[in-house]
């Protein structure tokens, strides 16, 4: 699966998501894209929003017209579970 390992977020971590602030460019966000949750860095191109994976081996996702896209919140932290 795609991991935010380069952002220091690991499989099994509990993410802290703040739904109050408006996401700024460069924030790590929890987004819903075409019905699936994804955690990516919010970016912006001339054409609109883009989602940038922390892992350089994954492609940048430019949000296309007609895709359903919603930012649910800003990831403000993560906690490692020990069991």
C-alpha positions in Angstrom: 0.0 0.0 0.0 1.1 3.6 -0.2 2.8 4.7 3.0 3.6 8.1 4.4 6.8 6.6 5.7 8.9 9.5 4.4 6.7 11.9 6.5 7.4 9.8 9.6 3.9 8.2 9.6 4.0 4.4 9.7 1.5 1.6 9.1 -0.6 1.1 12.3 0.0 4.6 13.6 -3.0 6.5 14.9 -3.3 9.8 13.2 -4.5 13.0 14.9 -6.7 14.8 12.4 -8.0 18.3 13.1 -11.2 19.1 11.2 -11.3 22.8 12.3 -8.6 24.5 10.3 -8.7 25.2 6.6 -6.0 23.2 5.0 -3.0 25.2 3.7 -0.7 24.2 0.9 2.0 22.0 2.4 -0.2 20.6 5.1 -0.5 16.8 5.4 -4.2 16.2 4.9 -6.7 13.4 5.2 -8.6 13.6 1.9 -11.5 11.6 0.4 -10.8 11.1 -3.3 -13.4 9.2 -5.3 -14.7 7.5 -2.2 -11.4 6.5 -0.8 -9.4 8.0 2.1 -5.8 9.0 1.4 -3.2 10.8 3.5 -1.1 13.1 1.3 0.5 16.5 1.4 -1.8 19.2 -0.2 -0.2 20.9 -3.1 -1.4 23.1 -5.9 -0.8 23.4 -9.6 -2.0 25.9 -12.1 -5.0 23.7 -12.7 -6.1 23.2 -9.1 -5.3 21.1 -6.1 -2.9 18.2 -6.2 -2.0 15.5 -3.7 1.7 14.8 -3.1 2.8 11.5 -1.6 5.6 11.5 0.9 7.1 8.6 -0.9 9.0 9.8 -4.0 8.2 6.5 -5.7 4.5 7.3 -5.9 3.0 9.7 -8.5 1.6 13.1 -7.7 -2.2 13.1 -8.1 -3.6 16.1 -9.9 -7.3 16.4 -9.0 -9.2 16.2 -12.3 -12.5 17.9 -13.0 -15.3 15.4 -12.3 -13.4 13.6 -9.5 -15.0 13.7 -6.1 -12.5 15.3 -3.8 -12.9 16.6 -0.3 -10.3 17.5 2.4 -11.6 16.0 5.7 -9.0 17.5 7.9 -5.4 18.4 8.6 -3.1 15.7 10.1 -1.6 17.4 13.1 0.2 14.4 14.6 0.6 10.7 14.9 0.9 8.3 17.7 2.7 5.0 17.6 0.7 2.1 19.0 2.8 -0.3 21.1 0.3 -3.2 20.9 
